[in-house]
Amino acid sequence: CSLQAGLAVLLKAERLFHSSYHSQAVHIRPVCRGSHWFAQLPCGGFTDASCLAVSWELRQTLTVVFDFFSSGQGKKDWSLFKMFSRTLTDTCPLASQSKVYVDISPNNKEKELLEVSPPPTSVHEAIVQGDKKTYAVYDLLSPSLFNTSRSLNVQLKWKRPQDSSEMPIPTLHAQRYVAGYGLQTGEICTLIYNTHPYRAFPVILLETVPWYLRLYVHTLTIITKGKENKPS
């Protein structure tokens, strides 16, 4: 459908590349379509499945961060049109599913402070990093979604003004800075914080190295709670 229908309508280059952060990725992996099991009698057990037919899975992802809190004078309200200068007009006929998820989990468990419009087609609950999350789901394949209007502009508004200093801190967050200079004293420092009171989380760290720095793996050090960990 390219830019004619579906979620790709929102991919307006001048809006994406002027965001605070954007990342594009292409993932390709083999997926087994058929397999059989065979036994190795001398070992006394079964081995893993042997794949007879392989398909290739292509997954493309686009991650974009819009910082309306800083540019909008501390306002947390947002909408699809405000972010992308476009709205969703139709679903792609080739798509087997096409959904928009909006995190509506309240920070204050006692008061519902935010609202989304138009009303979502469904609400989904999930456990993310040990916390219960609530998502408003907009199913573009639902016939009722585009009945009232040919345009879907998802909006999130706060029912009352919020204190601009109360920005929630994620359970997992990171900071990175470049120190020193040249190939001898130049270094990249990445600090990863876990604010959960008792739970540990597995972390996959993907570093984008500046072009002016050359990394040497043998100088990599990982320190946790003041003690050095040997990386695998």
N, C-alpha and C positions, 0 to 999 in steps of 0.2 A: 504493500500500500504506500510505501515511501512516506511522503509528507501529506498525503491526501486524506488519510483517515487513521484512526487508532491513536495510541499513545505517542507515536512518533511525530504527530502534529506539533507537539510542544517543543520539539528539538530545534529551536531557533538559535542559530549560531551566535549572533551578536548578544543574545541574552545569556547563553551558557558560558561563553568565554569571558564575560565581564562579571562573573560570579566570584565569590570569595575562594572557591575551590571546585575543581572539576577533575574527574578521572575517568578515562575510558579503558575498557579491558575486553579482550577476546579470549575465551577459554574453549579449548578443543580437547576432547578426551574420547577414548574408545569405550563403547558400551556393548556388552555382550548380549546378543539376541537369542542365542541358543547354546546349550552346553550339555555335557554328559559327565557322569561320574564314573571313575574307574578306581579299582583297588590295587594297591601294591601289597601283595600277599606276604613277601618277606618282612615288610615293616609292620604287618599286622593291623593295618588301618586304611582308611580312605584318604586320598589326597584331595586337594582343592579341585573345583570344577574346571574342566578344560573347555574353552570357548570354541564353538564350531563356526559361528557367524558373528562378525563384528560390524556394528554401526558406529558412525562418528557423530558425537553430539557437539553442536556449536552453541555457545552461550555468550551473548554480548551484554555487557553491563555499562551503565553510565551513572556515575555518582556526582551529584552537584550539591553544593552548600551555598545557600543564599543567606546573607547576614542582614536581615531587615531590622534587627534589634538595634544595630549601630547606625545604619543609614536612615532609619525611620524614627529617630529621636526617641528611642526606647520603647517603641510600640511593637507588640508581638503579633498583631494581626497580619494575616497573609491570605493570598488567593492565588489560584493558578494564573489568572490574567496578570496579577501584579508581578509574578515571578517570570512568566514566559511571554507576556504580551499576547497570549493566545488562549483559547479555551478548547475543550474537546467537543467536537461536533458530531462524530460518528465513530463506530467501531470498525475495525478492519475485518472484512468478511472472511479472511483466511485465518484469523486468530481463533484458536480453540478456547482461550480464556484471555480476558483483558480487564484488569482490576486496578483500582486506585485505593491504597490504604492510607488512612490518616490516624496518627497516634493521638488519641483523645484521653489518655490516662491522666487523671488529675493528680497534681502533686499533693494537694490537700485532700485527704480521704473524706473529710466531712462536708465539703462544699464543692459543687460542680461550678467551676469558674469559666469554662470555655464551652463554645457551641459551634457546630459546623452546619453549613447550609450548602446546597439543599439537603434534606434528610437522606441519610445513606440507605442503600438497599438492604444492608445487614450489618451486624456488629460482631466482631471476632475477638475472642479473648485468648491470650497465650502467655506463657511464662518465659520471660526474657531475662537472662542473667539473674535468676532467682526472684525477680519482681513480676507481679501480675500486670500485664499490659492490655489495654483495651483499644481496638482499632475500629474505626468507621470504614466500611468497605463499600466502594462504588463499583458495581459490576457493569461494565459497558455493554455486556451481552444481554443484560436484563431489558425486556421490551419497555418496561415502565420508566426507565431512566430518561429517555429522550422523548417521552410522550408530551410532557408539558412544555418543553423547550428544546429547540434543536441545538442548544449550546449548554455544556456543563462547565460551570465555573465553581469549583470547590472553594469555599471560603471558611476560614477559621477566625472567630472573633472571641474576645474576652468580654464577659458580661459586665465587668467593672474594671477600671484602670488598675494596673498592677504596678507595684513598686519596681522601678527600673533597676534597683540594685539587687533584686532577688532573682538572679538567674540560676536555675537548677544546675548542680554539678553532676555530670554523668558518673555512674559507678566506675566505669573504666574511661580514663582520659589520659592524654599524653601531651608532652611538650618536647620540642627539639630546638637546638641551637647549634651554630657553628662557632668554634673557638679556635684561637691560634691563627697561624698563617703559614702558607707554604706546605711542602710535602713533609717537612720534619716535625713541625709543631702543630699543623692543622689537624682538627679533630671534629667529629660530629658527636654530640651528646644527646641522647634520647631518654627522656624520663617518662616512665609509665606508672600511673597511679591507679590503685584499686582502693576505693573508698568503702567497699562493703565491710561491715563490721566483723565478719567471720569467714566468708567464703572466698576460695581461690578460683581463678578462672584461667583456662588455657588461652594463650595469646599468640597470634601469628603476626609478626612484624614485617611489613613490606616497606623498605626504605627507598626513597628516590634520591639518588646521590647527585649533588650539584656537579656540573661539568668540570669545575676548577679543582675538585678534590679527587685524589686517587686513594682508594682504600686498600689496606693490606690486612688480610684475614688474620694473620698471626698476631696483630696488635689488638684484636677484638677482646674486650673485657665486659663481663656482665656481673653487676653487683646487685644483690638483693639483701635489703636490711643490713647493709654494711659488710656483708660477706660476699666473696667472689664466687660465682657459679661458672663452671666450665661449660661452654656452649657445645652442643652436639654438632 
